[in-house]
Amino acid sequence: MDRKMIRCALLGAAALLAAACFNKGDYKNEYNTHLLIAFEPDYEYEWEEFVNTFFDGGKDTVACSPSIRIGPVYHFSKLDEAEVFLGGICLARGKDADASAGRKPSRFAVFDAKVGDQGSRAYAVFHDTTAAQMPEHTIQILIPNETSSCAAEFAYVHNVQAAVQAAVHGTGLAEGPFQAGDYLKLTITGTLDKKVTGTKEVALIDGTSYLKEWTKVELTDLGKIDALELHLTSSRADFPLYCCLDDMGYYYQEIYE
């Protein structure tokens, strides 16, 4: 699949700073910090405008844009009702922990009683489609100079309600509910200068088992990166390829000459 890009600038290191240290010697300053992409505004005064502009109070409404600034979110263009979301990353704030057979499937509501990880008010939804349809969606880490580096630490993942309902009850699936051996899998690939540094596979649904809460995925094995690529696969050709992402952590080092 042709992997395209959605730019996620690590904005405002001061605002996102979790821990930092400075070492000076031989005319070099070293800056180390942990950064978090939370997929929602950082400040309360931004939240009401964010909700009113992009969500309109609906459970399944989403916010999409070909170019996204994340952490905090400053602007999104609202998805036109006449358009079809053909894949990529968008924001959502719905929750639906009911996956009973008669429930209307929701592809933009997390399968949970709360919204984002640790009760945050929004999260990202990733939808995978064919290379011809897929818009820009790769998460690109902006590295300011050749002496700087970034390493992924973790991300939180979850299922959407429609995926759980389809697996448990066969909703929308020609072959019915999932059996042993059926799966929905997320693959996260780290790249540096467009070369693969490593991959991490996450079983979102495995047979009759599935994620029921926000789950932390360790990404340290991916090493130093400047981008993350996402890919969803299923044993069923007609399965809805959606999953939720939240609170993506990175370790960032910058050296000033």
Secondary structure, 3 states (H helix, E strand, C coil): CCCCEEECCCCCHHHHCCCEEEEEECCEEEEEEEEEECCCCCCHHHHHHHHHHHCCCCCCCEEECCCCCCCCCCCCEECCCCCCCCCEEEEECEECCCCCCCCCCCCCEECCCCCCHHHCCCEEEEECCCCCCCCCCEEECCCCCCCCEEEEEEEEEECEHHHHHHHHHCCCCCCCCCCCCCEEEEEEEEEECCEEEEEEEEEEEECCEECCCCEEEECHHHCECCEEEEEEEECCCCCCCEEEEEEEEEEEEEEEC
